[in-house]
Amino acid sequence: MARFLCIALWVLFGVAGCSPPANRAQLTKEVLAADPDFGAVLDKHRELMSRIETYRRELELKRTTIQREIDQRQKELASAAASVREKTEKTKGQMEPERQRLGLALSMAGEELRKKRDQRTSLGRQIAQLRKAAKSPNATWTPEERAKQQAGIDGLLQQAAKLDQEMVALKSTIRLLKVKLLLIKL
């Protein structure tokens, strides 16, 4: 009976500790000879193993199908991403002429501001020199010469004020151009 139980357990569950059978068909005959009612258990076992194998094949088929779909979707995604990158670059390129125009205007305004600053610095030096000369104790100017000197200083001060206003306007223009460039950045 112990040998029968060992063989039955090995056939059903592959239990370790029992010696491996030499031939499954021979062992099945041996068990059925000793216990004919066990045939129903073996039939049920075959049916269940068949179902399990069917489930495994279904799973493998499903896995294969899904993997193909994943591969296809990844290819579609890569293609769509490449298309979007291409369209994006083309669309960004449509703003390039405006960006270049604003960049050129910004560059020219910057250069003009630099020139006006240089002019203003030069005027500031001239004004300082004339004031220094007018206040000098060694200056022996007649009242007419002093008036002429003061008129020259006043003229230079007016030019300096005009340059200051122009520089303020240029700074405002430069800021506006920078903001415009920032706003059209894609």
C-alpha positions as CSV (number, residue, x, y, z in Angstrom):
1,M,0.0,0.0,0.0
2,A,2.9,2.4,0.8
3,R,4.3,1.8,-2.7
4,F,0.9,2.5,-4.2
5,L,0.6,5.7,-2.3
6,C,4.1,6.8,-3.2
7,I,3.4,6.2,-6.9
8,A,0.0,8.0,-6.8
9,L,1.5,11.0,-5.0
10,W,4.4,11.1,-7.5
11,V,2.0,10.9,-10.5
12,L,-0.3,13.6,-9.1
13,F,2.1,16.0,-7.5
14,G,5.6,15.0,-8.4
15,V,6.4,14.5,-4.7
16,A,10.1,14.2,-3.9
17,G,11.4,11.3,-1.9
18,C,9.7,8.7,-4.0
19,S,11.9,7.1,-6.6
20,P,11.1,8.3,-10.2
21,P,8.9,6.0,-12.2
22,A,10.4,4.3,-15.2
23,N,7.3,4.4,-17.3
24,R,4.2,6.4,-16.6
25,A,1.9,4.1,-18.6
26,Q,3.2,1.1,-16.8
27,L,2.7,2.8,-13.4
28,T,-0.8,3.8,-14.4
29,K,-1.6,0.2,-15.2
30,E,-0.1,-0.9,-11.9
31,V,-2.2,1.6,-9.9
32,L,-5.4,0.8,-11.8
33,A,-4.9,-2.9,-11.3
34,A,-4.6,-2.3,-7.5
35,D,-7.4,0.3,-7.4
36,P,-9.7,0.5,-10.4
37,D,-11.6,3.4,-8.9
38,F,-8.5,5.6,-9.1
39,G,-9.1,5.8,-12.9
40,A,-11.7,8.6,-12.2
41,V,-9.1,10.5,-10.3
42,L,-6.6,10.1,-13.1
43,D,-9.2,11.2,-15.7
44,K,-10.0,14.3,-13.6
45,H,-6.2,14.9,-13.3
46,R,-5.8,14.7,-17.1
47,E,-8.8,17.0,-17.7
48,L,-7.5,19.6,-15.2
49,M,-3.9,19.4,-16.6
50,S,-5.5,19.9,-20.1
51,R,-7.3,23.0,-18.8
52,I,-4.2,24.4,-17.2
53,E,-2.3,23.9,-20.4
54,T,-5.1,25.7,-22.3
55,Y,-5.0,28.6,-19.9
56,R,-1.2,28.8,-20.3
57,R,-1.5,28.8,-24.1
58,E,-4.2,31.5,-23.9
59,L,-1.9,33.6,-21.7
60,E,1.0,33.2,-24.0
61,L,-1.2,34.1,-27.0
62,K,-2.5,37.1,-25.2
63,R,1.1,38.1,-24.1
64,T,2.3,37.8,-27.7
65,T,-0.6,39.8,-29.1
66,I,-0.2,42.5,-26.5
67,Q,3.6,42.7,-27.0
68,R,3.0,43.2,-30.8
69,E,0.5,46.0,-30.0
70,I,3.0,47.6,-27.6
71,D,5.8,47.4,-30.2
72,Q,3.4,48.9,-32.8
73,R,2.3,51.7,-30.5
74,Q,5.9,52.5,-29.7
75,K,6.7,52.8,-33.4
76,E,3.7,55.0,-33.9
77,L,4.7,57.1,-30.9
78,A,8.2,57.6,-32.2
79,S,6.9,58.5,-35.6
80,A,4.4,61.0,-34.1
81,A,7.2,62.5,-31.9
82,A,9.4,63.0,-35.0
83,S,6.6,64.5,-36.9
84,V,5.8,66.9,-34.1
85,R,9.5,67.9,-33.8
86,E,9.6,68.6,-37.5
87,K,6.4,70.7,-37.4
88,T,7.6,72.5,-34.3
89,E,10.9,73.5,-35.9
90,K,9.1,74.6,-39.1
91,T,6.6,76.7,-37.1
92,K,9.3,78.3,-35.0
93,G,11.1,79.2,-38.2
94,Q,8.1,81.3,-39.3
95,M,8.9,83.7,-36.4
96,E,12.6,83.9,-37.4
97,P,12.3,87.0,-39.7
98,E,10.5,88.9,-37.0
99,R,13.0,87.8,-34.4
100,Q,15.9,88.9,-36.7
101,R,14.2,92.3,-37.4
102,L,13.8,92.9,-33.7
103,G,17.3,91.7,-33.0
104,L,18.7,94.1,-35.6
105,A,16.6,97.0,-34.2
106,L,17.8,96.2,-30.7
107,S,21.4,96.1,-31.9
108,M,21.1,99.4,-33.7
109,A,19.4,101.0,-30.7
110,G,22.1,99.8,-28.4
111,E,24.8,101.2,-30.7
112,E,22.9,104.5,-30.9
113,L,22.7,104.6,-27.1
114,R,26.4,103.9,-26.8
115,K,27.2,106.9,-29.2
116,K,24.8,109.2,-27.2
117,R,26.5,108.2,-24.0
118,D,29.9,109.0,-25.5
119,Q,28.6,112.4,-26.7
120,R,27.1,113.0,-23.3
121,T,30.4,112.2,-21.6
122,S,32.2,114.5,-23.9
123,L,29.7,117.3,-23.3
124,G,30.0,116.8,-19.6
125,R,33.8,117.2,-19.8
126,Q,33.5,120.4,-21.9
127,I,30.9,121.8,-19.4
128,A,33.2,121.0,-16.5
129,Q,36.2,122.6,-18.1
130,L,34.3,125.8,-19.0
131,R,32.9,126.1,-15.5
132,K,36.3,125.5,-14.0
133,A,37.8,128.1,-16.3
134,A,35.0,130.6,-15.4
135,K,35.6,130.1,-11.7
136,S,39.3,130.3,-11.9
137,P,40.8,133.2,-9.9
138,N,43.3,133.8,-12.7
139,A,40.5,134.5,-15.3
140,T,40.5,138.1,-16.3
141,W,37.5,138.3,-18.4
142,T,35.4,141.2,-19.2
143,P,31.7,141.1,-18.5
144,E,31.0,140.5,-22.2
145,E,33.4,137.6,-22.3
146,R,31.8,136.1,-19.1
147,A,28.4,136.5,-20.7
148,K,29.6,134.8,-23.8
149,Q,31.3,132.1,-21.8
150,Q,28.0,131.5,-19.8
151,A,26.0,131.4,-23.0
152,G,28.4,128.7,-24.3
153,I,27.9,126.8,-21.0
154,D,24.1,127.2,-21.2
155,G,24.1,126.0,-24.9
156,L,26.2,122.9,-23.8
157,L,23.8,122.3,-20.9
158,Q,20.8,122.4,-23.3
159,Q,22.6,119.9,-25.6
160,A,23.3,117.7,-22.6
161,A,19.6,117.8,-21.5
162,K,18.5,117.0,-25.0
163,L,21.0,114.0,-25.1
164,D,19.7,112.9,-21.7
165,Q,16.1,112.9,-23.0
166,E,17.2,111.0,-26.1
167,M,19.0,108.4,-24.0
168,V,15.9,107.9,-21.8
169,A,13.8,107.4,-24.9
170,L,16.4,105.0,-26.3
171,K,16.6,103.0,-23.0
172,S,12.8,102.8,-23.2
173,T,12.9,101.6,-26.8
174,I,15.6,99.0,-25.9
175,R,13.6,97.7,-23.0
176,L,10.5,97.5,-25.3
177,L,12.5,95.6,-27.9
178,K,13.8,93.2,-25.3
179,V,10.3,92.5,-24.0
180,K,9.0,92.0,-27.6
181,L,11.8,89.5,-28.2
182,L,11.0,87.7,-25.0
183,L,7.3,87.6,-25.9
184,I,7.8,86.0,-29.3
185,K,10.3,83.4,-28.0
186,L,8.9,79.9,-28.7
